Structures are given as C-alpha cells and as structure tokens.
C-alpha cells in the first residue's frame, strides 16, 4: 500500500523505510543512493493512504 502511493507521487527513488506512528499515521523516509531525500507523513483515511505532509 505504501509503495503504490509513493509510485503515484515520486517517479525515482531507491528505497524507503517507514515508521507506524499510530493506527492512522505513518512516516516514510525516502532514499536515493543512501541519502535521505524526503520524509513523507501519510494518513489512513477511509481505508486509503493519503500524503498529508512532505519535508
């Protein structure tokens, strides 16, 4: 589910790691060549993950 949301928004990245904050929120760290390029906060809304913040 996380991967499909990322692929809809970001075309090129090497890998990601994620941290489940609670039953509705996930933080995703996105990397390219072992360097962090984005942190994305996602929220589960009505059974679908939505991006709510990018830093």
N, C-alpha and C positions, 0 to 999 in steps of 0.2 A: 504494500500500500504506500509506504514512504517513497520507495523507488519510483513508482509510477507518477506520483505528484512531482517529484524532482525532475523527472524526464520531461514533463509537460512544461516546466518553467526554465530549466537550465539545460542547454544542449551539450556542454562539455564539462566533465569533471571526472576525476579518477576514482574516488570512493567517498563514502560518508560514514559517520558514526552517529548514533542517536542516543538520547537520554530521555527516558519517560519520566516526566515531572509528576503527573497525576493521571487520573482516568481520562482527562480531556486535553492535556498539553504535552507536546514533545519538542525537545530542542534537537536540531540536526546540525552537525558540523560537517561542512563540505570541503573536500581537499582536492588539490591538484599538485602533483609531484611532491607529496608530503608537506605541502604548505596549505594552511587553512585559508580559504578564500571567502567563505560566507558562514554565518550562523543563521539558521532559519528557525523561527518559532512557529509551530503548527498547532492547530486546534481541531479537535474532533467535533464536527457539527453535523448532527443528523446522519451519523454513520459515514461521513466523508471528511477526509483531512483537508484543511484549508490553511494556506500560508497567512499568518497574521502579522509577522514582523521579520525583517531581514536586516542583519547588521554585519 
